[in-house]
Amino acid sequence: QVQLVESGGGLVQAGGSLRLSCAASGTQYSINSMNWYRQAPGKAHELVATITSGGRTNYADSVKGRFTISRDNTKNTVYLQMNSLKPEDTAVYYCNLRVVAGFSYWGQGTQVTVSS
């Protein structure tokens, strides 16, 4: 059974930083990509950042230059370093794992709140 365990959310002032972590376990398939999504109240689910098995990254325009996604393949862990946080970054952040067999798995979500 695949498990994604997220940590690192919290309350921070605007301009501050947070680092999210997501540890994956239990997958029998090769990983295609690991991703971070977020959902703010009343807004659509948004893809924030992606990192492929080959290390290629991609970011939403709203976070480019402020967020950095990285992964530790030895630990099957993905990180999201969030700097220069803005109140509009407030959301529940979800870790997502896609495997080459086509399955997609989700973490439980972690709340990030940025105060102005």
N, C-alpha and C positions, 0 to 999 in steps of 0.2 A: 504494500500500500504506500502510495507516494504521499509524503508529508512535506509541506513547506512551512517553516517556522520563521516568522518575521520578528524583528526587534528594532528598537532605535527611535520610534516615534516619540512625540512629546510636544511640549509648549515652548516656544522660543520667540524672542522679540524680532521684529523686522530687522533685516541685516545680519541676523545670526545664521548659524549652521547646525545641521543635523546630519547624522549618518545612519541610514537604514541598512539592515542586514537581512538576508533571507537564506536560510540553510535548507537545502533539498536533500531528502533521503528516500530510499525505497524504490527508485525508478530502475527498471530493468532495461530501459531503452536508452540509446544515445541521445544526448541533449542537443536540440536544434538551436534553441535560443532561450535566454532568460530575460524577463521583461519586468518593468515597473509600470503599473497603471495607477491612476488616481481618480477619485470621484468626490467632488464637492457637492454640498447640498443643492439640489435643484439643477445640477449640471450633468451632462453626459459623462460616461466613462471615457477617460482620456489616456492614451498611450503616452507615457512620459519618456521612457528610455528603453532601448533594446541593446543587448549584447549577444552576438552569435557565438557558436562554438569556436569559430575561427578568430574571435576577438573583435569583429567589426561592430561598431557602435552607431546608434542613431538616436536623435533626440527630438522631442517636440520643440517647435520654434520658441515656445514660451519659456523654456528652461535652458536653451542653448547658452553656453558660456557660464552658467551658474551651477548646473548639476553635472555630475560625472558618474557614469555607471562603470563598474569593474567586477571582475569575478576571480575567485580562487578555485581553479579546477580541481585541486587536490582535496578541497573541502566541499565541493559542489555548493558553493556559497556565492551569492551575488550581493553587491553593495550599491547603494546610491548615496553618494556624497552630495549634500545639498548646501550650497553657500548662497550668501546674499538673498536670504529668504524674504519673500514678500507676503503680505496678508492674503493675496490671491492664490498662494500655494497651499493654503489651508484645505485639507481634504483627507479622506481615508486613502492610504496608499496600499496597493495590493501587489504582491509578487506573483508572477506568472511564469510557468515553466512549459515550454513546448518541446516535445520529443519527436524524433524522426518518424515514429510510427503514426504521428498525426494527433496524438492526444495532447490535451492542454490541462494543466493543473493550476490551482489557485491557493494562495495563502489566505489567512483569516483576515488580513487587513490590519494596518496600524495607523492610528490617528496622528496627523501632523497639524498643529495649530500655530499660526504665526500671528502674533499680536502687533498692532500698529503703534 
